[in-house]
Amino acid sequence: MSLEARITDLESRLAFQDDTIQALSDELVSQQKVLERLQLQMSALLKRQEEMVGQFESFEEEAPPPHY
């Protein structure tokens, strides 16, 4: 294999590697955005659950009605 052919082959491989790295980087950015959105949703759900648990606990702590 000639030197010119080897250099052409290496340049071709480098171009494909650059494309692959860029595609992986783009996908990583996309996944990070999804992860951040899911973390925000999880935080909101945990906050709502804590509020609901607090409401139910306050009902349980009340004295029974007089007809008991």
A tleap script that builds the chain and sets N, CA, C and O, in Angstrom:
source leaprc.protein.ff14SB
mol = sequence {
  NMET SER LEU GLU ALA ARG ILE THR ASP LEU
  GLU SER ARG LEU ALA PHE GLN ASP ASP THR
  ILE GLN ALA LEU SER ASP GLU LEU VAL SER
  GLN GLN LYS VAL LEU GLU ARG LEU GLN LEU
  GLN MET SER ALA LEU LEU LYS ARG GLN GLU
  GLU MET VAL GLY GLN PHE GLU SER PHE GLU
  GLU GLU ALA PRO PRO PRO HIE CTYR
}
set mol.1.N position { 0.850 -1.170 0.000 }
set mol.1.CA position { 0.000 0.000 0.000 }
set mol.1.C position { 0.901 1.239 0.000 }
set mol.1.O position { 1.844 1.339 0.785 }
set mol.2.N position { 0.597 2.156 -0.875 }
set mol.2.CA position { 1.444 3.341 -1.000 }
set mol.2.C position { 1.177 4.301 0.157 }
set mol.2.O position { 0.159 4.211 0.843 }
set mol.3.N position { 2.091 5.190 0.347 }
set mol.3.CA position { 1.983 6.182 1.402 }
set mol.3.C position { 0.761 7.075 1.180 }
set mol.3.O position { 0.056 7.421 2.127 }
set mol.4.N position { 0.520 7.439 -0.064 }
set mol.4.CA position { -0.627 8.288 -0.375 }
set mol.4.C position { -1.946 7.574 -0.062 }
set mol.4.O position { -2.878 8.189 0.457 }
set mol.5.N position { -2.021 6.299 -0.372 }
set mol.5.CA position { -3.224 5.520 -0.095 }
set mol.5.C position { -3.430 5.381 1.415 }
set mol.5.O position { -4.558 5.455 1.904 }
set mol.6.N position { -2.343 5.182 2.138 }
set mol.6.CA position { -2.442 5.070 3.595 }
set mol.6.C position { -2.918 6.380 4.215 }
set mol.6.O position { -3.745 6.376 5.127 }
set mol.7.N position { -2.401 7.489 3.724 }
set mol.7.CA position { -2.811 8.801 4.242 }
set mol.7.C position { -4.285 9.052 3.924 }
set mol.7.O position { -5.029 9.553 4.768 }
set mol.8.N position { -4.702 8.706 2.718 }
set mol.8.CA position { -6.107 8.865 2.336 }
set mol.8.C position { -7.002 8.015 3.230 }
set mol.8.O position { -8.061 8.468 3.666 }
set mol.9.N position { -6.575 6.782 3.502 }
set mol.9.CA position { -7.329 5.894 4.374 }
set mol.9.C position { -7.427 6.474 5.788 }
set mol.9.O position { -8.495 6.441 6.399 }
set mol.10.N position { -6.327 6.999 6.302 }
set mol.10.CA position { -6.332 7.599 7.635 }
set mol.10.C position { -7.227 8.840 7.686 }
set mol.10.O position { -7.947 9.047 8.663 }
set mol.11.N position { -7.182 9.654 6.646 }
set mol.11.CA position { -8.041 10.839 6.597 }
set mol.11.C position { -9.521 10.447 6.566 }
set mol.11.O position { -10.363 11.085 7.198 }
set mol.12.N position { -9.811 9.395 5.823 }
set mol.12.CA position { -11.184 8.910 5.753 }
set mol.12.C position { -11.652 8.408 7.117 }
set mol.12.O position { -12.757 8.724 7.559 }
set mol.13.N position { -10.807 7.626 7.775 }
set mol.13.CA position { -11.147 7.129 9.111 }
set mol.13.C position { -11.332 8.281 10.098 }
set mol.13.O position { -12.243 8.253 10.926 }
set mol.14.N position { -10.479 9.280 10.010 }
set mol.14.CA position { -10.576 10.435 10.897 }
set mol.14.C position { -11.899 11.170 10.679 }
set mol.14.O position { -12.537 11.599 11.640 }
set mol.15.N position { -12.305 11.314 9.438 }
set mol.15.CA position { -13.564 11.994 9.139 }
set mol.15.C position { -14.744 11.220 9.735 }
set mol.15.O position { -15.643 11.815 10.330 }
set mol.16.N position { -14.738 9.894 9.576 }
set mol.16.CA position { -15.805 9.081 10.156 }
set mol.16.C position { -15.793 9.151 11.687 }
set mol.16.O position { -16.848 9.197 12.320 }
set mol.17.N position { -14.605 9.158 12.267 }
set mol.17.CA position { -14.502 9.260 13.720 }
set mol.17.C position { -15.020 10.616 14.209 }
set mol.17.O position { -15.711 10.690 15.225 }
set mol.18.N position { -14.692 11.670 13.495 }
set mol.18.CA position { -15.197 12.997 13.853 }
set mol.18.C position { -16.720 13.034 13.801 }
set mol.18.O position { -17.362 13.591 14.691 }
set mol.19.N position { -17.291 12.444 12.766 }
set mol.19.CA position { -18.751 12.392 12.653 }
set mol.19.C position { -19.365 11.595 13.800 }
set mol.19.O position { -20.382 11.994 14.366 }
set mol.20.N position { -18.749 10.480 14.134 }
set mol.20.CA position { -19.254 9.633 15.220 }
set mol.20.C position { -19.154 10.356 16.556 }
set mol.20.O position { -20.088 10.313 17.356 }
set mol.21.N position { -18.043 11.011 16.799 }
set mol.21.CA position { -17.867 11.752 18.048 }
set mol.21.C position { -18.905 12.867 18.156 }
set mol.21.O position { -19.473 13.085 19.226 }
set mol.22.N position { -19.153 13.570 17.060 }
set mol.22.CA position { -20.148 14.646 17.075 }
set mol.22.C position { -21.555 14.092 17.328 }
set mol.22.O position { -22.332 14.676 18.083 }
set mol.23.N position { -21.870 12.967 16.694 }
set mol.23.CA position { -23.186 12.351 16.905 }
set mol.23.C position { -23.345 11.910 18.363 }
set mol.23.O position { -24.408 12.097 18.956 }
set mol.24.N position { -22.299 11.331 18.934 }
set mol.24.CA position { -22.358 10.906 20.335 }
set mol.24.C position { -22.476 12.107 21.271 }
set mol.24.O position { -23.201 12.057 22.264 }
set mol.25.N position { -21.771 13.169 20.955 }
set mol.25.CA position { -21.849 14.384 21.756 }
set mol.25.C position { -23.253 14.974 21.714 }
set mol.25.O position { -23.793 15.380 22.743 }
set mol.26.N position { -23.836 15.021 20.529 }
set mol.26.CA position { -25.208 15.530 20.388 }
set mol.26.C position { -26.191 14.684 21.182 }
set mol.26.O position { -27.089 15.215 21.836 }
set mol.27.N position { -26.024 13.381 21.126 }
set mol.27.CA position { -26.914 12.477 21.867 }
set mol.27.C position { -26.729 12.660 23.372 }
set mol.27.O position { -27.699 12.608 24.129 }
set mol.28.N position { -25.503 12.872 23.800 }
set mol.28.CA position { -25.233 13.093 25.219 }
set mol.28.C position { -25.912 14.373 25.707 }
set mol.28.O position { -26.471 14.397 26.803 }
set mol.29.N position { -25.868 15.424 24.909 }
set mol.29.CA position { -26.547 16.672 25.257 }
set mol.29.C position { -28.049 16.441 25.361 }
set mol.29.O position { -28.698 16.928 26.286 }
set mol.30.N position { -28.587 15.703 24.417 }
set mol.30.CA position { -30.019 15.398 24.433 }
set mol.30.C position { -30.392 14.598 25.681 }
set mol.30.O position { -31.394 14.898 26.331 }
set mol.31.N position { -29.615 13.610 26.011 }
set mol.31.CA position { -29.882 12.787 27.192 }
set mol.31.C position { -29.763 13.614 28.476 }
set mol.31.O position { -30.516 13.392 29.424 }
set mol.32.N position { -28.837 14.551 28.512 }
set mol.32.CA position { -28.676 15.400 29.684 }
set mol.32.C position { -29.908 16.283 29.888 }
set mol.32.O position { -30.346 16.495 31.019 }
set mol.33.N position { -30.461 16.793 28.790 }
set mol.33.CA position { -31.675 17.608 28.879 }
set mol.33.C position { -32.840 16.774 29.404 }
set mol.33.O position { -33.618 17.240 30.236 }
set mol.34.N position { -32.956 15.548 28.917 }
set mol.34.CA position { -34.019 14.649 29.389 }
set mol.34.C position { -33.826 14.359 30.876 }
set mol.34.O position { -34.788 14.379 31.643 }
set mol.35.N position { -32.607 14.095 31.276 }
set mol.35.CA position { -32.312 13.798 32.674 }
set mol.35.C position { -32.655 14.983 33.570 }
set mol.35.O position { -33.233 14.798 34.641 }
set mol.36.N position { -32.309 16.184 33.152 }
set mol.36.CA position { -32.623 17.370 33.947 }
set mol.36.C position { -34.138 17.552 34.083 }
set mol.36.O position { -34.637 17.878 35.160 }
set mol.37.N position { -34.862 17.338 32.981 }
set mol.37.CA position { -36.320 17.459 33.025 }
set mol.37.C position { -36.919 16.409 33.968 }
set mol.37.O position { -37.831 16.718 34.735 }
set mol.38.N position { -36.417 15.182 33.918 }
set mol.38.CA position { -36.916 14.126 34.797 }
set mol.38.C position { -36.602 14.423 36.261 }
set mol.38.O position { -37.408 14.120 37.141 }
set mol.39.N position { -35.440 15.012 36.527 }
set mol.39.CA position { -35.098 15.368 37.898 }
set mol.39.C position { -36.039 16.442 38.433 }
set mol.39.O position { -36.450 16.390 39.592 }
set mol.40.N position { -36.379 17.412 37.594 }
set mol.40.CA position { -37.324 18.444 38.011 }
set mol.40.C position { -38.702 17.839 38.291 }
set mol.40.O position { -39.354 18.196 39.273 }
set mol.41.N position { -39.135 16.935 37.435 }
set mol.41.CA position { -40.421 16.286 37.634 }
set mol.41.C position { -40.420 15.450 38.914 }
set mol.41.O position { -41.402 15.432 39.656 }
set mol.42.N position { -39.315 14.763 39.161 }
set mol.42.CA position { -39.212 13.945 40.365 }
set mol.42.C position { -39.242 14.819 41.616 }
set mol.42.O position { -39.879 14.463 42.607 }
set mol.43.N position { -38.567 15.942 41.575 }
set mol.43.CA position { -38.586 16.864 42.714 }
set mol.43.C position { -39.998 17.372 42.967 }
set mol.43.O position { -40.435 17.450 44.115 }
set mol.44.N position { -40.713 17.719 41.902 }
set mol.44.CA position { -42.083 18.203 42.051 }
set mol.44.C position { -42.979 17.108 42.633 }
set mol.44.O position { -43.806 17.378 43.504 }
set mol.45.N position { -42.817 15.883 42.158 }
set mol.45.CA position { -43.621 14.770 42.679 }
set mol.45.C position { -43.320 14.489 44.145 }
set mol.45.O position { -44.235 14.221 44.924 }
set mol.46.N position { -42.050 14.547 44.529 }
set mol.46.CA position { -41.690 14.330 45.927 }
set mol.46.C position { -42.278 15.422 46.819 }
set mol.46.O position { -42.749 15.151 47.923 }
set mol.47.N position { -42.245 16.651 46.327 }
set mol.47.CA position { -42.825 17.753 47.098 }
set mol.47.C position { -44.330 17.550 47.272 }
set mol.47.O position { -44.865 17.734 48.365 }
set mol.48.N position { -45.013 17.168 46.180 }
set mol.48.CA position { -46.461 16.919 46.274 }
set mol.48.C position { -46.761 15.770 47.225 }
set mol.48.O position { -47.722 15.833 47.991 }
set mol.49.N position { -45.949 14.728 47.181 }
set mol.49.CA position { -46.167 13.581 48.056 }
set mol.49.C position { -45.979 13.970 49.519 }
set mol.49.O position { -46.751 13.549 50.380 }
set mol.50.N position { -44.954 14.774 49.802 }
set mol.50.CA position { -44.735 15.222 51.170 }
set mol.50.C position { -45.900 16.074 51.653 }
set mol.50.O position { -46.310 15.964 52.809 }
set mol.51.N position { -46.433 16.920 50.784 }
set mol.51.CA position { -47.592 17.732 51.153 }
set mol.51.C position { -48.810 16.857 51.438 }
set mol.51.O position { -49.551 17.103 52.389 }
set mol.52.N position { -49.009 15.845 50.615 }
set mol.52.CA position { -50.158 14.962 50.802 }
set mol.52.C position { -50.013 14.138 52.073 }
set mol.52.O position { -50.989 13.936 52.795 }
set mol.53.N position { -48.811 13.664 52.350 }
set mol.53.CA position { -48.585 12.896 53.573 }
set mol.53.C position { -48.847 13.791 54.773 }
set mol.53.O position { -49.435 13.349 55.760 }
set mol.54.N position { -48.417 15.044 54.699 }
set mol.54.CA position { -48.674 15.979 55.789 }
set mol.54.C position { -50.156 16.214 55.994 }
set mol.54.O position { -50.599 16.341 57.136 }
set mol.55.N position { -50.925 16.275 54.944 }
set mol.55.CA position { -52.366 16.465 55.059 }
set mol.55.C position { -53.021 15.253 55.705 }
set mol.55.O position { -53.880 15.403 56.573 }
set mol.56.N position { -52.623 14.058 55.291 }
set mol.56.CA position { -53.225 12.854 55.852 }
set mol.56.C position { -52.847 12.675 57.314 }
set mol.56.O position { -53.659 12.206 58.112 }
set mol.57.N position { -51.624 13.043 57.671 }
set mol.57.CA position { -51.209 12.924 59.068 }
set mol.57.C position { -52.011 13.875 59.942 }
set mol.57.O position { -52.356 13.527 61.071 }
set mol.58.N position { -52.313 15.063 59.446 }
set mol.58.CA position { -53.083 16.014 60.252 }
set mol.58.C position { -54.503 15.484 60.472 }
set mol.58.O position { -55.087 15.724 61.529 }
set mol.59.N position { -55.063 14.778 59.507 }
set mol.59.CA position { -56.387 14.195 59.683 }
set mol.59.C position { -56.357 13.084 60.727 }
set mol.59.O position { -57.296 12.950 61.512 }
set mol.60.N position { -55.314 12.305 60.746 }
set mol.60.CA position { -55.212 11.188 61.684 }
set mol.60.C position { -55.012 11.668 63.112 }
set mol.60.O position { -55.423 10.985 64.051 }
set mol.61.N position { -54.393 12.825 63.297 }
set mol.61.CA position { -54.104 13.321 64.629 }
set mol.61.C position { -55.325 13.976 65.279 }
set mol.61.O position { -55.317 14.189 66.492 }
set mol.62.N position { -56.356 14.297 64.530 }
set mol.62.CA position { -57.548 14.926 65.079 }
set mol.62.C position { -58.283 13.942 65.989 }
set mol.62.O position { -58.259 12.730 65.779 }
set mol.63.N position { -58.926 14.498 66.993 }
set mol.63.CA position { -59.697 13.646 67.908 }
set mol.63.C position { -60.916 13.097 67.174 }
set mol.63.O position { -61.421 13.724 66.243 }
set mol.64.N position { -61.382 11.935 67.592 }
set mol.64.CA position { -62.573 11.377 66.932 }
set mol.64.C position { -63.799 12.254 67.201 }
set mol.64.O position { -63.876 12.936 68.223 }
set mol.65.N position { -64.730 12.225 66.291 }
set mol.65.CA position { -65.935 13.032 66.477 }
set mol.65.C position { -66.694 12.599 67.736 }
set mol.65.O position { -66.516 11.470 68.194 }
set mol.66.N position { -67.536 13.470 68.305 }
set mol.66.CA position { -68.215 13.175 69.569 }
set mol.66.C position { -69.146 11.964 69.526 }
set mol.66.O position { -69.436 11.393 70.577 }
set mol.67.N position { -69.610 11.566 68.385 }
set mol.67.CA position { -70.556 10.442 68.346 }
set mol.67.C position { -69.890 9.085 68.508 }
set mol.67.O position { -70.578 8.066 68.455 }
set mol.68.N position { -68.579 9.033 68.703 }
set mol.68.CA position { -67.903 7.747 68.920 }
set mol.68.C position { -68.007 7.338 70.347 }
set mol.68.O position { -67.500 6.282 70.725 }
savepdb mol mol.pdb
quit
